[in-house]
Amino acid sequence: MESKKKNDAIERESFDRKPLTRTNFIAMAVSAALIILGFVLMLGGSTSETGFNPDIFSTRRIVVGPAIAFIGFVAMAIAIIIRSKKDKE
């Protein structure tokens, strides 16, 4: 009887602990926003056959946008991996 109570307590505890907490989801949302912002910064007009658009070589489109998107992807990985303080105890 006593071992059944322990097993039930362990099962309830494992069901109560979710792999991702609210903190994880907030961090994932911020990371997704960074990824989207990076891709938006890379948007712009293209060069056509009739005219050359020098804006395709701008710092914003070549450096800043990809850097922010990359930071967003790294932050997404970290957001999934981090554990809350309650889980560490």
Biopython code that builds the backbone (N, CA, C, O; Angstrom):
import numpy as np
from Bio.PDB.StructureBuilder import StructureBuilder

atoms = [
    (1, "MET", "N", (0.823, -1.198, 0.000)),
    (1, "MET", "CA", (0.000, 0.000, 0.000)),
    (1, "MET", "C", (0.869, 1.264, 0.000)),
    (1, "MET", "O", (0.604, 2.223, -0.725)),
    (2, "GLU", "N", (1.906, 1.233, 0.830)),
    (2, "GLU", "CA", (2.770, 2.393, 0.943)),
    (2, "GLU", "C", (3.584, 2.629, -0.328)),
    (2, "GLU", "O", (3.801, 3.776, -0.719)),
    (3, "SER", "N", (4.034, 1.554, -0.975)),
    (3, "SER", "CA", (4.802, 1.705, -2.211)),
    (3, "SER", "C", (3.923, 2.234, -3.338)),
    (3, "SER", "O", (4.397, 2.942, -4.226)),
    (4, "LYS", "N", (2.619, 1.880, -3.295)),
    (4, "LYS", "CA", (1.703, 2.397, -4.313)),
    (4, "LYS", "C", (1.536, 3.903, -4.159)),
    (4, "LYS", "O", (1.449, 4.620, -5.155)),
    (5, "LYS", "N", (1.491, 4.392, -2.917)),
    (5, "LYS", "CA", (1.372, 5.830, -2.681)),
    (5, "LYS", "C", (2.610, 6.557, -3.189)),
    (5, "LYS", "O", (2.504, 7.641, -3.763)),
    (6, "LYS", "N", (3.790, 5.963, -2.980)),
    (6, "LYS", "CA", (5.018, 6.580, -3.459)),
    (6, "LYS", "C", (5.032, 6.638, -4.985)),
    (6, "LYS", "O", (5.423, 7.647, -5.573)),
    (7, "ASN", "N", (4.602, 5.549, -5.619)),
    (7, "ASN", "CA", (4.553, 5.523, -7.078)),
    (7, "ASN", "C", (3.568, 6.553, -7.620)),
    (7, "ASN", "O", (3.848, 7.224, -8.613)),
    (8, "ASP", "N", (2.411, 6.679, -6.963)),
    (8, "ASP", "CA", (1.428, 7.680, -7.386)),
    (8, "ASP", "C", (1.986, 9.093, -7.226)),
    (8, "ASP", "O", (1.768, 9.954, -8.078)),
    (9, "ALA", "N", (2.708, 9.324, -6.128)),
    (9, "ALA", "CA", (3.289, 10.648, -5.903)),
    (9, "ALA", "C", (4.336, 10.953, -6.966)),
    (9, "ALA", "O", (4.405, 12.077, -7.463)),
    (10, "ILE", "N", (5.143, 9.972, -7.317)),
    (10, "ILE", "CA", (6.174, 10.169, -8.342)),
    (10, "ILE", "C", (5.525, 10.433, -9.693)),
    (10, "ILE", "O", (5.979, 11.304, -10.435)),
    (11, "GLU", "N", (4.468, 9.690, -10.022)),
    (11, "GLU", "CA", (3.781, 9.895, -11.303)),
    (11, "GLU", "C", (3.146, 11.274, -11.364)),
    (11, "GLU", "O", (3.220, 11.944, -12.394)),
    (12, "ARG", "N", (2.517, 11.710, -10.264)),
    (12, "ARG", "CA", (1.906, 13.041, -10.255)),
    (12, "ARG", "C", (2.970, 14.120, -10.397)),
    (12, "ARG", "O", (2.763, 15.112, -11.096)),
    (13, "GLU", "N", (4.098, 13.930, -9.742)),
    (13, "GLU", "CA", (5.170, 14.912, -9.829)),
    (13, "GLU", "C", (5.703, 14.996, -11.258)),
    (13, "GLU", "O", (5.989, 16.092, -11.741)),
    (14, "SER", "N", (5.839, 13.881, -11.931)),
    (14, "SER", "CA", (6.346, 13.918, -13.304)),
    (14, "SER", "C", (5.335, 14.543, -14.257)),
    (14, "SER", "O", (5.728, 15.157, -15.249)),
    (15, "PHE", "N", (4.044, 14.401, -13.977)),
    (15, "PHE", "CA", (3.040, 15.041, -14.818)),
    (15, "PHE", "C", (2.969, 16.540, -14.548)),
    (15, "PHE", "O", (2.662, 17.318, -15.452)),
    (16, "ASP", "N", (3.249, 16.952, -13.312)),
    (16, "ASP", "CA", (3.186, 18.362, -12.958)),
    (16, "ASP", "C", (4.347, 19.147, -13.564)),
    (16, "ASP", "O", (4.198, 20.334, -13.855)),
    (17, "ARG", "N", (5.476, 18.520, -13.756)),
    (17, "ARG", "CA", (6.647, 19.205, -14.301)),
    (17, "ARG", "C", (6.612, 19.165, -15.819)),
    (17, "ARG", "O", (6.699, 18.099, -16.428)),
    (18, "LYS", "N", (6.487, 20.303, -16.402)),
    (18, "LYS", "CA", (6.451, 20.408, -17.856)),
    (18, "LYS", "C", (7.861, 20.686, -18.366)),
    (18, "LYS", "O", (8.650, 21.337, -17.681)),
    (19, "PRO", "N", (8.182, 20.203, -19.551)),
    (19, "PRO", "CA", (9.545, 20.429, -20.058)),
    (19, "PRO", "C", (9.829, 21.893, -20.389)),
    (19, "PRO", "O", (10.968, 22.341, -20.258)),
    (20, "LEU", "N", (8.825, 22.635, -20.809)),
    (20, "LEU", "CA", (9.000, 24.054, -21.119)),
    (20, "LEU", "C", (8.077, 24.869, -20.228)),
    (20, "LEU", "O", (6.894, 24.559, -20.088)),
    (21, "THR", "N", (8.630, 25.907, -19.634)),
    (21, "THR", "CA", (7.847, 26.760, -18.737)),
    (21, "THR", "C", (7.494, 28.067, -19.441)),
    (21, "THR", "O", (7.828, 28.290, -20.605)),
    (22, "ARG", "N", (6.819, 28.902, -18.702)),
    (22, "ARG", "CA", (6.412, 30.200, -19.259)),
    (22, "ARG", "C", (7.639, 31.025, -19.660)),
    (22, "ARG", "O", (7.621, 31.732, -20.668)),
    (23, "THR", "N", (8.692, 30.925, -18.866)),
    (23, "THR", "CA", (9.931, 31.645, -19.168)),
    (23, "THR", "C", (10.494, 31.208, -20.514)),
    (23, "THR", "O", (10.955, 32.035, -21.300)),
    (24, "ASN", "N", (10.454, 29.900, -20.775)),
    (24, "ASN", "CA", (10.945, 29.396, -22.052)),
    (24, "ASN", "C", (10.144, 29.981, -23.212)),
    (24, "ASN", "O", (10.719, 30.393, -24.220)),
    (25, "PHE", "N", (8.831, 30.018, -23.073)),
    (25, "PHE", "CA", (7.988, 30.516, -24.162)),
    (25, "PHE", "C", (8.189, 32.014, -24.396)),
    (25, "PHE", "O", (8.160, 32.470, -25.538)),
    (26, "ILE", "N", (8.390, 32.770, -23.337)),
    (26, "ILE", "CA", (8.649, 34.202, -23.499)),
    (26, "ILE", "C", (9.985, 34.411, -24.217)),
    (26, "ILE", "O", (10.087, 35.234, -25.127)),
    (27, "ALA", "N", (11.005, 33.659, -23.799)),
    (27, "ALA", "CA", (12.307, 33.766, -24.453)),
    (27, "ALA", "C", (12.226, 33.322, -25.910)),
    (27, "ALA", "O", (12.889, 33.902, -26.769)),
    (28, "MET", "N", (11.426, 32.306, -26.196)),
    (28, "MET", "CA", (11.262, 31.849, -27.577)),
    (28, "MET", "C", (10.546, 32.897, -28.417)),
    (28, "MET", "O", (10.870, 33.067, -29.592)),
    (29, "ALA", "N", (9.585, 33.597, -27.841)),
    (29, "ALA", "CA", (8.878, 34.651, -28.576)),
    (29, "ALA", "C", (9.817, 35.818, -28.899)),
    (29, "ALA", "O", (9.778, 36.369, -29.999)),
    (30, "VAL", "N", (10.651, 36.184, -27.939)),
    (30, "VAL", "CA", (11.624, 37.257, -28.179)),
    (30, "VAL", "C", (12.611, 36.833, -29.261)),
    (30, "VAL", "O", (12.973, 37.634, -30.124)),
    (31, "SER", "N", (13.045, 35.575, -29.217)),
    (31, "SER", "CA", (13.966, 35.067, -30.227)),
    (31, "SER", "C", (13.329, 35.068, -31.614)),
    (31, "SER", "O", (13.973, 35.434, -32.597)),
    (32, "ALA", "N", (12.072, 34.660, -31.689)),
    (32, "ALA", "CA", (11.368, 34.668, -32.972)),
    (32, "ALA", "C", (11.242, 36.090, -33.506)),
    (32, "ALA", "O", (11.365, 36.317, -34.710)),
    (33, "ALA", "N", (10.998, 37.048, -32.611)),
    (33, "ALA", "CA", (10.914, 38.441, -33.038)),
    (33, "ALA", "C", (12.259, 38.924, -33.597)),
    (33, "ALA", "O", (12.296, 39.669, -34.576)),
    (34, "LEU", "N", (13.362, 38.495, -32.969)),
    (34, "LEU", "CA", (14.685, 38.866, -33.488)),
    (34, "LEU", "C", (14.934, 38.261, -34.865)),
    (34, "LEU", "O", (15.490, 38.919, -35.745)),
    (35, "ILE", "N", (14.527, 37.022, -35.050)),
    (35, "ILE", "CA", (14.710, 36.371, -36.352)),
    (35, "ILE", "C", (13.916, 37.106, -37.428)),
    (35, "ILE", "O", (14.431, 37.380, -38.512)),
    (36, "ILE", "N", (12.672, 37.418, -37.125)),
    (36, "ILE", "CA", (11.823, 38.133, -38.088)),
    (36, "ILE", "C", (12.393, 39.512, -38.378)),
    (36, "ILE", "O", (12.417, 39.943, -39.531)),
    (37, "LEU", "N", (12.856, 40.215, -37.334)),
    (37, "LEU", "CA", (13.455, 41.538, -37.527)),
    (37, "LEU", "C", (14.677, 41.451, -38.428)),
    (37, "LEU", "O", (14.871, 42.305, -39.293)),
    (38, "GLY", "N", (15.502, 40.429, -38.234)),
    (38, "GLY", "CA", (16.684, 40.255, -39.082)),
    (38, "GLY", "C", (16.317, 40.065, -40.537)),
    (38, "GLY", "O", (16.947, 40.643, -41.423)),
    (39, "PHE", "N", (15.286, 39.249, -40.791)),
    (39, "PHE", "CA", (14.875, 39.029, -42.182)),
    (39, "PHE", "C", (14.220, 40.278, -42.777)),
    (39, "PHE", "O", (14.376, 40.547, -43.968)),
    (40, "VAL", "N", (13.499, 41.032, -41.971)),
    (40, "VAL", "CA", (12.893, 42.274, -42.465)),
    (40, "VAL", "C", (13.978, 43.274, -42.844)),
    (40, "VAL", "O", (13.856, 43.985, -43.842)),
    (41, "LEU", "N", (15.044, 43.325, -42.040)),
    (41, "LEU", "CA", (16.146, 44.244, -42.355)),
    (41, "LEU", "C", (16.866, 43.860, -43.640)),
    (41, "LEU", "O", (17.472, 44.712, -44.289)),
    (42, "MET", "N", (16.804, 42.598, -44.008)),
    (42, "MET", "CA", (17.450, 42.164, -45.252)),
    (42, "MET", "C", (16.594, 42.435, -46.490)),
    (42, "MET", "O", (17.081, 42.301, -47.612)),
    (43, "LEU", "N", (15.343, 42.808, -46.308)),
    (43, "LEU", "CA", (14.465, 43.071, -47.442)),
    (43, "LEU", "C", (14.867, 44.353, -48.162)),
    (43, "LEU", "O", (15.500, 45.235, -47.582)),
    (44, "GLY", "N", (14.496, 44.439, -49.409)),
    (44, "GLY", "CA", (14.756, 45.656, -50.162)),
    (44, "GLY", "C", (14.628, 45.410, -51.644)),
    (44, "GLY", "O", (14.392, 44.285, -52.084)),
    (45, "GLY", "N", (14.785, 46.462, -52.402)),
    (45, "GLY", "CA", (14.692, 46.371, -53.847)),
    (45, "GLY", "C", (15.868, 45.630, -54.456)),
    (45, "GLY", "O", (16.943, 45.541, -53.863)),
    (46, "SER", "N", (15.648, 45.108, -55.630)),
    (46, "SER", "CA", (16.706, 44.356, -56.313)),
    (46, "SER", "C", (17.182, 45.124, -57.542)),
    (46, "SER", "O", (16.601, 46.139, -57.927)),
    (47, "THR", "N", (18.227, 44.626, -58.132)),
    (47, "THR", "CA", (18.751, 45.198, -59.365)),
    (47, "THR", "C", (18.019, 44.571, -60.543)),
    (47, "THR", "O", (17.797, 43.361, -60.577)),
    (48, "SER", "N", (17.646, 45.406, -61.509)),
    (48, "SER", "CA", (16.966, 44.897, -62.702)),
    (48, "SER", "C", (17.891, 45.026, -63.910)),
    (48, "SER", "O", (18.998, 45.554, -63.811)),
    (49, "GLU", "N", (17.419, 44.538, -65.032)),
    (49, "GLU", "CA", (18.226, 44.627, -66.248)),
    (49, "GLU", "C", (18.390, 46.066, -66.721)),
    (49, "GLU", "O", (19.388, 46.398, -67.361)),
    (50, "THR", "N", (17.424, 46.917, -66.414)),
    (50, "THR", "CA", (17.478, 48.295, -66.897)),
    (50, "THR", "C", (18.299, 49.213, -65.997)),
    (50, "THR", "O", (18.830, 50.218, -66.470)),
    (51, "GLY", "N", (18.413, 48.892, -64.725)),
    (51, "GLY", "CA", (19.142, 49.788, -63.830)),
    (51, "GLY", "C", (19.762, 49.048, -62.660)),
    (51, "GLY", "O", (19.246, 48.033, -62.193)),
    (52, "PHE", "N", (20.886, 49.588, -62.199)),
    (52, "PHE", "CA", (21.602, 49.008, -61.068)),
    (52, "PHE", "C", (21.169, 49.701, -59.787)),
    (52, "PHE", "O", (21.121, 50.930, -59.724)),
    (53, "ASN", "N", (20.858, 48.923, -58.780)),
    (53, "ASN", "CA", (20.464, 49.466, -57.492)),
    (53, "ASN", "C", (21.611, 49.224, -56.504)),
    (53, "ASN", "O", (21.810, 48.087, -56.074)),
    (54, "PRO", "N", (22.357, 50.248, -56.139)),
    (54, "PRO", "CA", (23.491, 50.044, -55.228)),
    (54, "PRO", "C", (23.065, 49.709, -53.801)),
    (54, "PRO", "O", (23.907, 49.354, -52.976)),
    (55, "ASP", "N", (21.790, 49.814, -53.503)),
    (55, "ASP", "CA", (21.289, 49.510, -52.160)),
    (55, "ASP", "C", (21.436, 48.032, -51.812)),
    (55, "ASP", "O", (21.354, 47.672, -50.638)),
    (56, "ILE", "N", (21.652, 47.164, -52.810)),
    (56, "ILE", "CA", (21.799, 45.746, -52.506)),
    (56, "ILE", "C", (23.081, 45.463, -51.730)),
    (56, "ILE", "O", (23.218, 44.390, -51.144)),
    (57, "PHE", "N", (24.016, 46.401, -51.717)),
    (57, "PHE", "CA", (25.270, 46.238, -50.984)),
    (57, "PHE", "C", (25.307, 47.078, -49.713)),
    (57, "PHE", "O", (26.389, 47.348, -49.191)),
    (58, "SER", "N", (24.163, 47.493, -49.210)),
    (58, "SER", "CA", (24.155, 48.327, -48.009)),
    (58, "SER", "C", (24.532, 47.506, -46.780)),
    (58, "SER", "O", (24.326, 46.293, -46.735)),
    (59, "THR", "N", (25.078, 48.183, -45.802)),
    (59, "THR", "CA", (25.500, 47.528, -44.563)),
    (59, "THR", "C", (24.311, 46.898, -43.845)),
    (59, "THR", "O", (24.438, 45.830, -43.247)),
    (60, "ARG", "N", (23.181, 47.544, -43.903)),
    (60, "ARG", "CA", (21.984, 47.024, -43.237)),
    (60, "ARG", "C", (21.599, 45.662, -43.793)),
    (60, "ARG", "O", (21.228, 44.766, -43.035)),
    (61, "ARG", "N", (21.683, 45.497, -45.102)),
    (61, "ARG", "CA", (21.240, 44.248, -45.741)),
    (61, "ARG", "C", (22.298, 43.158, -45.711)),
    (61, "ARG", "O", (21.959, 41.975, -45.744)),
    (62, "ILE", "N", (23.573, 43.530, -45.648)),
    (62, "ILE", "CA", (24.635, 42.527, -45.703)),
    (62, "ILE", "C", (25.152, 42.148, -44.319)),
    (62, "ILE", "O", (25.545, 41.001, -44.106)),
    (63, "VAL", "N", (25.160, 43.090, -43.372)),
    (63, "VAL", "CA", (25.775, 42.832, -42.074)),
    (63, "VAL", "C", (24.748, 42.804, -40.947)),
    (63, "VAL", "O", (24.663, 41.826, -40.203)),
    (64, "VAL", "N", (23.978, 43.866, -40.822)),
    (64, "VAL", "CA", (23.107, 44.024, -39.664)),
    (64, "VAL", "C", (21.978, 42.995, -39.666)),
    (64, "VAL", "O", (21.750, 42.332, -38.655)),
    (65, "GLY", "N", (21.282, 42.856, -40.769)),
    (65, "GLY", "CA", (20.159, 41.908, -40.840)),
    (65, "GLY", "C", (20.564, 40.468, -40.554)),
    (65, "GLY", "O", (19.960, 39.821, -39.698)),
    (66, "PRO", "N", (21.584, 39.946, -41.260)),
    (66, "PRO", "CA", (22.011, 38.572, -40.967)),
    (66, "PRO", "C", (22.531, 38.385, -39.546)),
    (66, "PRO", "O", (22.323, 37.329, -38.947)),
    (67, "ALA", "N", (23.208, 39.401, -38.996)),
    (67, "ALA", "CA", (23.725, 39.290, -37.627)),
    (67, "ALA", "C", (22.580, 39.186, -36.626)),
    (67, "ALA", "O", (22.635, 38.370, -35.706)),
    (68, "ILE", "N", (21.553, 40.000, -36.795)),
    (68, "ILE", "CA", (20.407, 39.953, -35.884)),
    (68, "ILE", "C", (19.663, 38.634, -36.040)),
    (68, "ILE", "O", (19.234, 38.055, -35.042)),
    (69, "ALA", "N", (19.498, 38.150, -37.253)),
    (69, "ALA", "CA", (18.839, 36.857, -37.467)),
    (69, "ALA", "C", (19.651, 35.734, -36.824)),
    (69, "ALA", "O", (19.079, 34.842, -36.198)),
    (70, "PHE", "N", (20.976, 35.768, -36.972)),
    (70, "PHE", "CA", (21.821, 34.737, -36.362)),
    (70, "PHE", "C", (21.719, 34.773, -34.842)),
    (70, "PHE", "O", (21.617, 33.727, -34.199)),
    (71, "ILE", "N", (21.746, 35.970, -34.267)),
    (71, "ILE", "CA", (21.586, 36.113, -32.815)),
    (71, "ILE", "C", (20.232, 35.557, -32.382)),
    (71, "ILE", "O", (20.122, 34.936, -31.325)),
    (72, "GLY", "N", (19.199, 35.781, -33.201)),
    (72, "GLY", "CA", (17.885, 35.237, -32.894)),
    (72, "GLY", "C", (17.864, 33.721, -32.910)),
    (72, "GLY", "O", (17.221, 33.108, -32.057)),
    (73, "PHE", "N", (18.557, 33.094, -33.866)),
    (73, "PHE", "CA", (18.616, 31.636, -33.918)),
    (73, "PHE", "C", (19.367, 31.066, -32.724)),
    (73, "PHE", "O", (18.951, 30.058, -32.152)),
    (74, "VAL", "N", (20.470, 31.701, -32.343)),
    (74, "VAL", "CA", (21.219, 31.253, -31.165)),
    (74, "VAL", "C", (20.371, 31.434, -29.905)),
    (74, "VAL", "O", (20.345, 30.558, -29.040)),
    (75, "ALA", "N", (19.687, 32.558, -29.804)),
    (75, "ALA", "CA", (18.826, 32.811, -28.646)),
    (75, "ALA", "C", (17.678, 31.805, -28.591)),
    (75, "ALA", "O", (17.253, 31.419, -27.502)),
    (76, "MET", "N", (17.175, 31.379, -29.736)),
    (76, "MET", "CA", (16.113, 30.369, -29.747)),
    (76, "MET", "C", (16.618, 29.050, -29.175)),
    (76, "MET", "O", (15.917, 28.400, -28.399)),
    (77, "ALA", "N", (17.817, 28.654, -29.549)),
    (77, "ALA", "CA", (18.388, 27.422, -28.998)),
    (77, "ALA", "C", (18.568, 27.533, -27.487)),
    (77, "ALA", "O", (18.274, 26.593, -26.749)),
    (78, "ILE", "N", (19.046, 28.670, -27.041)),
    (78, "ILE", "CA", (19.232, 28.879, -25.604)),
    (78, "ILE", "C", (17.882, 28.913, -24.893)),
    (78, "ILE", "O", (17.755, 28.393, -23.784)),
    (79, "ALA", "N", (16.876, 29.519, -25.517)),
    (79, "ALA", "CA", (15.542, 29.607, -24.906)),
    (79, "ALA", "C", (14.925, 28.233, -24.708)),
    (79, "ALA", "O", (14.184, 28.017, -23.749)),
    (80, "ILE", "N", (15.218, 27.319, -25.591)),
    (80, "ILE", "CA", (14.679, 25.965, -25.457)),
    (80, "ILE", "C", (15.426, 25.190, -24.378)),
    (80, "ILE", "O", (14.830, 24.370, -23.679)),
    (81, "ILE", "N", (16.727, 25.443, -24.236)),
    (81, "ILE", "CA", (17.561, 24.665, -23.325)),
    (81, "ILE", "C", (17.471, 25.140, -21.876)),
    (81, "ILE", "O", (17.586, 24.324, -20.961)),
    (82, "ILE", "N", (17.269, 26.436, -21.644)),
    (82, "ILE", "CA", (17.338, 26.953, -20.275)),
    (82, "ILE", "C", (16.302, 26.302, -19.374)),
    (82, "ILE", "O", (15.209, 25.943, -19.811)),
    (83, "ARG", "N", (16.671, 26.157, -18.113)),
    (83, "ARG", "CA", (15.776, 25.595, -17.101)),
    (83, "ARG", "C", (15.420, 26.706, -16.131)),
    (83, "ARG", "O", (16.230, 27.591, -15.856)),
    (84, "SER", "N", (14.204, 26.650, -15.618)),
    (84, "SER", "CA", (13.789, 27.666, -14.658)),
    (84, "SER", "C", (14.433, 27.390, -13.310)),
    (84, "SER", "O", (14.935, 26.292, -13.071)),
    (85, "LYS", "N", (14.420, 28.376, -12.438)),
    (85, "LYS", "CA", (15.036, 28.237, -11.111)),
    (85, "LYS", "C", (14.318, 27.183, -10.273)),
    (85, "LYS", "O", (14.942, 26.526, -9.440)),
    (86, "LYS", "N", (13.035, 27.019, -10.483)),
    (86, "LYS", "CA", (12.273, 26.027, -9.732)),
    (86, "LYS", "C", (12.701, 24.608, -10.094)),
    (86, "LYS", "O", (12.736, 23.733, -9.229)),
    (87, "ASP", "N", (13.026, 24.373, -11.364)),
    (87, "ASP", "CA", (13.448, 23.054, -11.789)),
    (87, "ASP", "C", (14.835, 22.688, -11.277)),
    (87, "ASP", "O", (15.141, 21.509, -11.102)),
    (88, "LYS", "N", (15.669, 23.686, -11.038)),
    (88, "LYS", "CA", (17.018, 23.424, -10.569)),
    (88, "LYS", "C", (17.032, 22.933, -9.134)),
    (88, "LYS", "O", (17.960, 22.232, -8.732)),
    (89, "GLU", "N", (16.029, 23.285, -8.361)),
    (89, "GLU", "CA", (15.978, 22.886, -6.945)),
    (89, "GLU", "C", (15.625, 21.456, -6.750)),
    (89, "GLU", "O", (15.548, 20.989, -5.614)),
]
sb = StructureBuilder()
sb.init_structure("model")
sb.init_model(0)
sb.init_chain("A")
sb.init_seg("    ")
for serial, (resi, resn, name, xyz) in enumerate(atoms, 1):
    if name == "N":
        sb.init_residue(resn, " ", resi, " ")
    sb.init_atom(name, np.array(xyz, "f"), 0.0, 1.0, " ", f" {name:<3s}", serial, name[0])
structure = sb.get_structure()
